[in-house]
Amino acid sequence: MKLGLIGFGGIGSIVAGQLATDAAIEFVGIAARPSQGERIRTTLGAVPVVETPQALLKLKPELVVECASHKAFREYAEPVLEAGIDLIAVSVGVLADAEYRERVLATAHKSGATLQIPAGAIGAIDAISAARPN
């Protein structure tokens, strides 16, 4: 699987480190600040570091994982989904904006791509569910 990653901060670097142990995954590019290039090379080797959605898409990922911020989600989500590439997103709080959420979902629907939200990305849901009386 050719994977693109958005973000290489606290969460992104952990995700990358874990996924790098899977021989079936090939990192084709990381969207991150240039200052993180050395950390990325230490963890993943010679993976291109890019700064725009267009540059990431040129690397032809089959799947993109977003582990950055609401700002990064807003910058990358629609271009990735519009290109027909599935997106796993961690910064899902941005989807609380109903108008934006509908636009993103419509983009995914139109292209046939999926927007996937891992359960851990909504940690408060687990806490609320656990606190609820049976």
VMD Tcl script that builds the backbone (N, CA, C; Angstrom):
set m [mol new atoms 402]
animate dup $m
set s [atomselect $m all]
$s set {name element resname resid chain x y z} {
  {N N MET 1 A 0.844 -1.171 0.000}
  {CA C MET 1 A 0.000 0.000 0.000}
  {C C MET 1 A 0.892 1.237 0.000}
  {N N LYS 2 A 0.635 2.140 -0.917}
  {CA C LYS 2 A 1.370 3.405 -0.998}
  {C C LYS 2 A 0.650 4.431 -0.140}
  {N N LEU 3 A 1.338 4.893 0.901}
  {CA C LEU 3 A 0.720 5.726 1.929}
  {C C LEU 3 A 1.298 7.126 1.944}
  {N N GLY 4 A 0.412 8.107 2.047}
  {CA C GLY 4 A 0.801 9.487 2.301}
  {C C GLY 4 A 0.395 9.834 3.716}
  {N N LEU 5 A 1.219 10.599 4.400}
  {CA C LEU 5 A 0.939 10.991 5.783}
  {C C LEU 5 A 0.938 12.505 5.869}
  {N N ILE 6 A -0.051 13.053 6.545}
  {CA C ILE 6 A -0.116 14.490 6.790}
  {C C ILE 6 A 0.195 14.708 8.258}
  {N N GLY 7 A 1.299 15.362 8.531}
  {CA C GLY 7 A 1.700 15.666 9.902}
  {C C GLY 7 A 2.755 14.703 10.419}
  {N N PHE 8 A 3.723 15.265 11.127}
  {CA C PHE 8 A 4.762 14.442 11.738}
  {C C PHE 8 A 5.120 15.003 13.109}
  {N N GLY 9 A 4.079 15.437 13.819}
  {CA C GLY 9 A 4.262 15.904 15.191}
  {C C GLY 9 A 4.162 14.727 16.140}
  {N N GLY 10 A 3.615 14.960 17.311}
  {CA C GLY 10 A 3.505 13.907 18.314}
  {C C GLY 10 A 2.758 12.679 17.832}
  {N N ILE 11 A 1.571 12.871 17.294}
  {CA C ILE 11 A 0.763 11.742 16.831}
  {C C ILE 11 A 1.301 11.180 15.520}
  {N N GLY 12 A 1.588 12.049 14.572}
  {CA C GLY 12 A 2.057 11.602 13.264}
  {C C GLY 12 A 3.323 10.782 13.327}
  {N N SER 13 A 4.257 11.179 14.177}
  {CA C SER 13 A 5.515 10.428 14.270}
  {C C SER 13 A 5.298 9.049 14.896}
  {N N ILE 14 A 4.376 8.956 15.837}
  {CA C ILE 14 A 4.058 7.646 16.440}
  {C C ILE 14 A 3.375 6.750 15.410}
  {N N VAL 15 A 2.403 7.305 14.704}
  {CA C VAL 15 A 1.699 6.546 13.660}
  {C C VAL 15 A 2.704 6.075 12.614}
  {N N ALA 16 A 3.569 6.959 12.159}
  {CA C ALA 16 A 4.571 6.603 11.146}
  {C C ALA 16 A 5.495 5.498 11.646}
  {N N GLY 17 A 5.946 5.623 12.875}
  {CA C GLY 17 A 6.836 4.605 13.439}
  {C C GLY 17 A 6.184 3.236 13.491}
  {N N GLN 18 A 4.909 3.207 13.860}
  {CA C GLN 18 A 4.191 1.932 13.922}
  {C C GLN 18 A 3.955 1.351 12.528}
  {N N LEU 19 A 3.530 2.190 11.603}
  {CA C LEU 19 A 3.243 1.719 10.253}
  {C C LEU 19 A 4.512 1.320 9.502}
  {N N ALA 20 A 5.629 1.926 9.848}
  {CA C ALA 20 A 6.895 1.615 9.174}
  {C C ALA 20 A 7.334 0.181 9.422}
  {N N THR 21 A 6.796 -0.461 10.440}
  {CA C THR 21 A 7.168 -1.855 10.724}
  {C C THR 21 A 6.419 -2.847 9.840}
  {N N ASP 22 A 5.434 -2.360 9.086}
  {CA C ASP 22 A 4.638 -3.217 8.209}
  {C C ASP 22 A 5.247 -3.206 6.803}
  {N N ALA 23 A 5.766 -4.319 6.373}
  {CA C ALA 23 A 6.425 -4.417 5.070}
  {C C ALA 23 A 5.468 -4.143 3.914}
  {N N ALA 24 A 4.173 -4.239 4.134}
  {CA C ALA 24 A 3.193 -4.005 3.072}
  {C C ALA 24 A 2.939 -2.516 2.835}
  {N N ILE 25 A 3.487 -1.663 3.707}
  {CA C ILE 25 A 3.256 -0.221 3.597}
  {C C ILE 25 A 4.517 0.465 3.086}
  {N N GLU 26 A 4.317 1.289 2.059}
  {CA C GLU 26 A 5.397 2.105 1.503}
  {C C GLU 26 A 4.998 3.570 1.642}
  {N N PHE 27 A 5.753 4.321 2.411}
  {CA C PHE 27 A 5.489 5.754 2.532}
  {C C PHE 27 A 5.961 6.432 1.252}
  {N N VAL 28 A 5.043 7.098 0.555}
  {CA C VAL 28 A 5.426 7.789 -0.682}
  {C C VAL 28 A 5.675 9.271 -0.432}
  {N N GLY 29 A 5.162 9.808 0.664}
  {CA C GLY 29 A 5.388 11.210 0.988}
  {C C GLY 29 A 4.786 11.587 2.317}
  {N N ILE 30 A 5.414 12.579 2.937}
  {CA C ILE 30 A 4.941 13.105 4.220}
  {C C ILE 30 A 4.720 14.605 4.044}
  {N N ALA 31 A 3.523 15.069 4.328}
  {CA C ALA 31 A 3.236 16.500 4.315}
  {C C ALA 31 A 3.561 17.028 5.710}
  {N N ALA 32 A 4.626 17.800 5.783}
  {CA C ALA 32 A 5.094 18.295 7.081}
  {C C ALA 32 A 5.934 19.547 6.873}
  {N N ARG 33 A 6.253 20.187 7.970}
  {CA C ARG 33 A 7.143 21.344 7.907}
  {C C ARG 33 A 8.542 20.880 7.508}
  {N N PRO 34 A 9.229 21.674 6.702}
  {CA C PRO 34 A 10.587 21.292 6.292}
  {C C PRO 34 A 11.517 21.048 7.486}
  {N N SER 35 A 11.268 21.741 8.594}
  {CA C SER 35 A 12.112 21.575 9.781}
  {C C SER 35 A 12.015 20.168 10.364}
  {N N GLN 36 A 11.003 19.414 9.980}
  {CA C GLN 36 A 10.839 18.060 10.496}
  {C C GLN 36 A 11.518 17.016 9.600}
  {N N GLY 37 A 12.141 17.466 8.531}
  {CA C GLY 37 A 12.760 16.567 7.566}
  {C C GLY 37 A 13.746 15.588 8.167}
  {N N GLU 38 A 14.583 16.050 9.063}
  {CA C GLU 38 A 15.592 15.164 9.661}
  {C C GLU 38 A 14.939 14.081 10.518}
  {N N ARG 39 A 13.936 14.456 11.307}
  {CA C ARG 39 A 13.203 13.458 12.108}
  {C C ARG 39 A 12.517 12.433 11.215}
  {N N ILE 40 A 11.956 12.906 10.115}
  {CA C ILE 40 A 11.279 12.004 9.181}
  {C C ILE 40 A 12.287 11.024 8.588}
  {N N ARG 41 A 13.436 11.525 8.139}
  {CA C ARG 41 A 14.466 10.655 7.552}
  {C C ARG 41 A 14.992 9.644 8.573}
  {N N THR 42 A 15.110 10.052 9.823}
  {CA C THR 42 A 15.569 9.139 10.864}
  {C C THR 42 A 14.571 8.001 11.073}
  {N N THR 43 A 13.297 8.326 11.029}
  {CA C THR 43 A 12.248 7.327 11.255}
  {C C THR 43 A 11.941 6.495 10.017}
  {N N LEU 44 A 11.888 7.145 8.848}
  {CA C LEU 44 A 11.378 6.480 7.648}
  {C C LEU 44 A 12.372 6.354 6.502}
  {N N GLY 45 A 13.521 6.964 6.635}
  {CA C GLY 45 A 14.471 6.934 5.525}
  {C C GLY 45 A 14.180 8.055 4.545}
  {N N ALA 46 A 14.516 7.836 3.299}
  {CA C ALA 46 A 14.436 8.875 2.270}
  {C C ALA 46 A 13.028 9.005 1.689}
  {N N VAL 47 A 12.115 9.505 2.496}
  {CA C VAL 47 A 10.743 9.738 2.057}
  {C C VAL 47 A 10.614 11.222 1.733}
  {N N PRO 48 A 10.030 11.567 0.584}
  {CA C PRO 48 A 9.864 12.982 0.251}
  {C C PRO 48 A 9.008 13.711 1.284}
  {N N VAL 49 A 9.434 14.923 1.623}
  {CA C VAL 49 A 8.672 15.799 2.508}
  {C C VAL 49 A 8.089 16.894 1.626}
  {N N VAL 50 A 6.767 17.058 1.691}
  {CA C VAL 50 A 6.080 18.033 0.848}
  {C C VAL 50 A 5.324 19.030 1.711}
  {N N GLU 51 A 4.933 20.141 1.085}
  {CA C GLU 51 A 4.252 21.199 1.838}
  {C C GLU 51 A 2.892 21.583 1.284}
  {N N THR 52 A 2.443 20.906 0.222}
  {CA C THR 52 A 1.141 21.249 -0.363}
  {C C THR 52 A 0.365 19.982 -0.717}
  {N N PRO 53 A -0.949 20.091 -0.773}
  {CA C PRO 53 A -1.742 18.930 -1.195}
  {C C PRO 53 A -1.367 18.467 -2.609}
  {N N GLN 54 A -1.126 19.413 -3.504}
  {CA C GLN 54 A -0.784 19.076 -4.877}
  {C C GLN 54 A 0.511 18.262 -4.939}
  {N N ALA 55 A 1.499 18.650 -4.142}
  {CA C ALA 55 A 2.768 17.917 -4.121}
  {C C ALA 55 A 2.577 16.508 -3.573}
  {N N LEU 56 A 1.726 16.358 -2.559}
  {CA C LEU 56 A 1.457 15.038 -2.007}
  {C C LEU 56 A 0.740 14.168 -3.040}
  {N N LEU 57 A -0.230 14.725 -3.729}
  {CA C LEU 57 A -0.993 13.967 -4.721}
  {C C LEU 57 A -0.121 13.529 -5.900}
  {N N LYS 58 A 0.873 14.316 -6.264}
  {CA C LYS 58 A 1.789 13.942 -7.346}
  {C C LYS 58 A 2.566 12.668 -7.026}
  {N N LEU 59 A 2.671 12.342 -5.736}
  {CA C LEU 59 A 3.404 11.141 -5.313}
  {C C LEU 59 A 2.537 9.889 -5.396}
  {N N LYS 60 A 1.273 10.048 -5.766}
  {CA C LYS 60 A 0.342 8.943 -6.019}
  {C C LYS 60 A 0.092 8.014 -4.829}
  {N N PRO 61 A -0.268 8.570 -3.670}
  {CA C PRO 61 A -0.618 7.674 -2.560}
  {C C PRO 61 A -1.928 6.951 -2.859}
  {N N GLU 62 A -2.064 5.763 -2.322}
  {CA C GLU 62 A -3.318 5.014 -2.435}
  {C C GLU 62 A -4.228 5.303 -1.244}
  {N N LEU 63 A -3.623 5.760 -0.164}
  {CA C LEU 63 A -4.321 6.091 1.069}
  {C C LEU 63 A -3.557 7.222 1.735}
  {N N VAL 64 A -4.288 8.153 2.345}
  {CA C VAL 64 A -3.659 9.247 3.081}
  {C C VAL 64 A -4.176 9.212 4.512}
  {N N VAL 65 A -3.256 9.368 5.459}
  {CA C VAL 65 A -3.604 9.427 6.879}
  {C C VAL 65 A -3.269 10.828 7.381}
  {N N GLU 66 A -4.256 11.509 7.945}
  {CA C GLU 66 A -4.065 12.863 8.469}
  {C C GLU 66 A -3.881 12.792 9.972}
  {N N CYS 67 A -2.748 13.297 10.441}
  {CA C CYS 67 A -2.419 13.333 11.881}
  {C C CYS 67 A -1.841 14.696 12.222}
  {N N ALA 68 A -2.482 15.751 11.805}
  {CA C ALA 68 A -1.862 17.069 11.947}
  {C C ALA 68 A -2.700 18.035 12.779}
  {N N SER 69 A -3.610 18.732 12.145}
  {CA C SER 69 A -4.379 19.779 12.811}
  {C C SER 69 A -5.633 20.072 12.006}
  {N N HIS 70 A -6.525 20.849 12.601}
  {CA C HIS 70 A -7.720 21.256 11.867}
  {C C HIS 70 A -7.331 22.044 10.617}
  {N N LYS 71 A -6.335 22.888 10.749}
  {CA C LYS 71 A -5.872 23.689 9.610}
  {C C LYS 71 A -5.395 22.775 8.484}
  {N N ALA 72 A -4.592 21.787 8.822}
  {CA C ALA 72 A -4.084 20.851 7.814}
  {C C ALA 72 A -5.228 20.045 7.205}
  {N N PHE 73 A -6.173 19.629 8.033}
  {CA C PHE 73 A -7.331 18.898 7.517}
  {C C PHE 73 A -8.040 19.745 6.468}
  {N N ARG 74 A -8.291 21.002 6.791}
  {CA C ARG 74 A -8.983 21.896 5.849}
  {C C ARG 74 A -8.178 22.082 4.564}
  {N N GLU 75 A -6.880 22.076 4.662}
  {CA C GLU 75 A -6.031 22.265 3.483}
  {C C GLU 75 A -5.972 21.017 2.601}
  {N N TYR 76 A -5.942 19.851 3.208}
  {CA C TYR 76 A -5.684 18.612 2.460}
  {C C TYR 76 A -6.920 17.760 2.173}
  {N N ALA 77 A -7.921 17.765 3.017}
  {CA C ALA 77 A -9.021 16.803 2.907}
  {C C ALA 77 A -9.713 16.834 1.547}
  {N N GLU 78 A -10.174 17.984 1.134}
  {CA C GLU 78 A -10.921 18.033 -0.123}
  {C C GLU 78 A -10.072 17.662 -1.340}
  {N N PRO 79 A -8.847 18.174 -1.488}
  {CA C PRO 79 A -8.043 17.748 -2.638}
  {C C PRO 79 A -7.772 16.241 -2.651}
  {N N VAL 80 A -7.514 15.658 -1.479}
  {CA C VAL 80 A -7.246 14.217 -1.405}
  {C C VAL 80 A -8.495 13.438 -1.798}
  {N N LEU 81 A -9.621 13.777 -1.212}
  {CA C LEU 81 A -10.866 13.077 -1.514}
  {C C LEU 81 A -11.292 13.301 -2.960}
  {N N GLU 82 A -11.130 14.512 -3.443}
  {CA C GLU 82 A -11.489 14.828 -4.830}
  {C C GLU 82 A -10.679 13.983 -5.817}
  {N N ALA 83 A -9.441 13.652 -5.437}
  {CA C ALA 83 A -8.590 12.813 -6.283}
  {C C ALA 83 A -8.988 11.339 -6.211}
  {N N GLY 84 A -10.002 11.030 -5.395}
  {CA C GLY 84 A -10.471 9.651 -5.284}
  {C C GLY 84 A -9.640 8.808 -4.344}
  {N N ILE 85 A -8.895 9.463 -3.458}
  {CA C ILE 85 A -8.019 8.765 -2.514}
  {C C ILE 85 A -8.697 8.732 -1.146}
  {N N ASP 86 A -8.754 7.553 -0.549}
  {CA C ASP 86 A -9.339 7.415 0.784}
  {C C ASP 86 A -8.494 8.173 1.797}
  {N N LEU 87 A -9.171 8.728 2.801}
  {CA C LEU 87 A -8.521 9.530 3.833}
  {C C LEU 87 A -8.926 9.023 5.209}
  {N N ILE 88 A -7.938 8.738 6.030}
  {CA C ILE 88 A -8.170 8.434 7.443}
  {C C ILE 88 A -7.794 9.700 8.196}
  {N N ALA 89 A -8.720 10.239 8.969}
  {CA C ALA 89 A -8.500 11.535 9.610}
  {C C ALA 89 A -8.566 11.449 11.124}
  {N N VAL 90 A -7.615 12.119 11.765}
  {CA C VAL 90 A -7.577 12.193 13.217}
  {C C VAL 90 A -8.169 13.523 13.706}
  {N N SER 91 A -7.937 14.600 12.968}
  {CA C SER 91 A -8.380 15.933 13.400}
  {C C SER 91 A -9.834 16.171 13.016}
  {N N VAL 92 A -10.717 15.371 13.575}
  {CA C VAL 92 A -12.111 15.378 13.146}
  {C C VAL 92 A -12.972 16.442 13.807}
  {N N GLY 93 A -12.440 17.143 14.796}
  {CA C GLY 93 A -13.207 18.218 15.427}
  {C C GLY 93 A -13.639 19.274 14.425}
  {N N VAL 94 A -12.867 19.426 13.358}
  {CA C VAL 94 A -13.184 20.391 12.313}
  {C C VAL 94 A -14.523 20.052 11.645}
  {N N LEU 95 A -14.928 18.804 11.726}
  {CA C LEU 95 A -16.186 18.386 11.114}
  {C C LEU 95 A -17.405 18.786 11.937}
  {N N ALA 96 A -17.200 19.423 13.081}
  {CA C ALA 96 A -18.320 19.954 13.865}
  {C C ALA 96 A -19.002 21.092 13.114}
  {N N ASP 97 A -18.280 21.716 12.201}
  {CA C ASP 97 A -18.839 22.742 11.323}
  {C C ASP 97 A -19.691 22.025 10.274}
  {N N ALA 98 A -21.013 22.058 10.445}
  {CA C ALA 98 A -21.922 21.272 9.611}
  {C C ALA 98 A -21.784 21.587 8.124}
  {N N GLU 99 A -21.655 22.840 7.782}
  {CA C GLU 99 A -21.537 23.219 6.368}
  {C C GLU 99 A -20.258 22.635 5.758}
  {N N TYR 100 A -19.168 22.761 6.488}
  {CA C TYR 100 A -17.893 22.209 5.995}
  {C C TYR 100 A -17.976 20.681 5.912}
  {N N ARG 101 A -18.539 20.055 6.948}
  {CA C ARG 101 A -18.668 18.597 6.961}
  {C C ARG 101 A -19.439 18.110 5.736}
  {N N GLU 102 A -20.545 18.762 5.429}
  {CA C GLU 102 A -21.344 18.361 4.271}
  {C C GLU 102 A -20.558 18.523 2.977}
  {N N ARG 103 A -19.773 19.577 2.872}
  {CA C ARG 103 A -18.958 19.799 1.678}
  {C C ARG 103 A -17.919 18.698 1.514}
  {N N VAL 104 A -17.255 18.333 2.614}
  {CA C VAL 104 A -16.239 17.275 2.578}
  {C C VAL 104 A -16.879 15.940 2.214}
  {N N LEU 105 A -18.000 15.631 2.836}
  {CA C LEU 105 A -18.676 14.365 2.542}
  {C C LEU 105 A -19.185 14.316 1.109}
  {N N ALA 106 A -19.654 15.444 0.597}
  {CA C ALA 106 A -20.107 15.498 -0.794}
  {C C ALA 106 A -18.929 15.278 -1.749}
  {N N THR 107 A -17.791 15.826 -1.415}
  {CA C THR 107 A -16.587 15.622 -2.234}
  {C C THR 107 A -16.217 14.146 -2.264}
  {N N ALA 108 A -16.239 13.510 -1.108}
  {CA C ALA 108 A -15.917 12.083 -1.037}
  {C C ALA 108 A -16.931 11.270 -1.831}
  {N N HIS 109 A -18.190 11.568 -1.663}
  {CA C HIS 109 A -19.252 10.829 -2.360}
  {C C HIS 109 A -19.096 10.956 -3.880}
  {N N LYS 110 A -18.828 12.169 -4.327}
  {CA C LYS 110 A -18.704 12.433 -5.766}
  {C C LYS 110 A -17.547 11.652 -6.382}
  {N N SER 111 A -16.435 11.536 -5.659}
  {CA C SER 111 A -15.243 10.864 -6.204}
  {C C SER 111 A -15.233 9.362 -5.933}
  {N N GLY 112 A -16.050 8.919 -4.977}
  {CA C GLY 112 A -16.049 7.511 -4.586}
  {C C GLY 112 A -15.037 7.193 -3.497}
  {N N ALA 113 A -14.353 8.207 -3.012}
  {CA C ALA 113 A -13.386 8.012 -1.919}
  {C C ALA 113 A -14.128 7.926 -0.591}
  {N N THR 114 A -13.437 7.423 0.424}
  {CA C THR 114 A -14.042 7.359 1.755}
  {C C THR 114 A -13.267 8.231 2.726}
  {N N LEU 115 A -13.990 8.788 3.668}
  {CA C LEU 115 A -13.403 9.502 4.796}
  {C C LEU 115 A -13.612 8.601 5.995}
  {N N GLN 116 A -12.519 8.121 6.553}
  {CA C GLN 116 A -12.595 7.200 7.679}
  {C C GLN 116 A -12.130 7.907 8.943}
  {N N ILE 117 A -12.878 7.679 10.019}
  {CA C ILE 117 A -12.557 8.297 11.306}
  {C C ILE 117 A -12.311 7.177 12.303}
  {N N PRO 118 A -11.045 6.992 12.709}
  {CA C PRO 118 A -10.768 5.919 13.663}
  {C C PRO 118 A -11.396 6.226 15.021}
  {N N ALA 119 A -11.807 5.184 15.717}
  {CA C ALA 119 A -12.484 5.351 17.011}
  {C C ALA 119 A -11.663 6.182 17.984}
  {N N GLY 120 A -10.367 6.022 17.997}
  {CA C GLY 120 A -9.507 6.771 18.915}
  {C C GLY 120 A -9.509 8.257 18.640}
  {N N ALA 121 A -9.914 8.657 17.423}
  {CA C ALA 121 A -9.965 10.075 17.087}
  {C C ALA 121 A -11.103 10.778 17.811}
  {N N ILE 122 A -11.995 10.009 18.391}
  {CA C ILE 122 A -13.130 10.583 19.114}
  {C C ILE 122 A -13.107 10.022 20.532}
  {N N GLY 123 A -12.022 10.276 21.220}
  {CA C GLY 123 A -11.814 9.717 22.550}
  {C C GLY 123 A -12.913 10.029 23.541}
  {N N ALA 124 A -13.490 11.212 23.440}
  {CA C ALA 124 A -14.535 11.591 24.396}
  {C C ALA 124 A -15.763 10.700 24.268}
  {N N ILE 125 A -16.027 10.199 23.080}
  {CA C ILE 125 A -17.177 9.303 22.895}
  {C C ILE 125 A -17.008 8.049 23.770}
  {N N ASP 126 A -15.803 7.491 23.782}
  {CA C ASP 126 A -15.533 6.319 24.616}
  {C C ASP 126 A -15.758 6.653 26.091}
  {N N ALA 127 A -15.278 7.823 26.524}
  {CA C ALA 127 A -15.420 8.207 27.920}
  {C C ALA 127 A -16.882 8.401 28.295}
  {N N ILE 128 A -17.639 9.047 27.429}
  {CA C ILE 128 A -19.071 9.267 27.684}
  {C C ILE 128 A -19.814 7.936 27.729}
  {N N SER 129 A -19.489 7.072 26.788}
  {CA C SER 129 A -20.137 5.755 26.740}
  {C C SER 129 A -19.843 4.963 28.005}
  {N N ALA 130 A -18.617 5.009 28.490}
  {CA C ALA 130 A -18.253 4.276 29.687}
  {C C ALA 130 A -18.920 4.821 30.929}
  {N N ALA 131 A -19.192 6.116 30.972}
  {CA C ALA 131 A -19.798 6.745 32.132}
  {C C ALA 131 A -21.303 6.606 32.169}
  {N N ARG 132 A -21.893 6.268 31.063}
  {CA C ARG 132 A -23.339 6.183 30.947}
  {C C ARG 132 A -23.862 5.007 31.780}
  {N N PRO 133 A -24.978 5.193 32.509}
  {CA C PRO 133 A -25.547 4.082 33.260}
  {C C PRO 133 A -26.125 3.039 32.310}
  {N N ASN 134 A -26.027 1.771 32.688}
  {CA C ASN 134 A -26.552 0.690 31.833}
  {C C ASN 134 A -28.032 0.555 31.939}
}
mol reanalyze $m
mol bondsrecalc $m
mol representation Tube
mol addrep $m
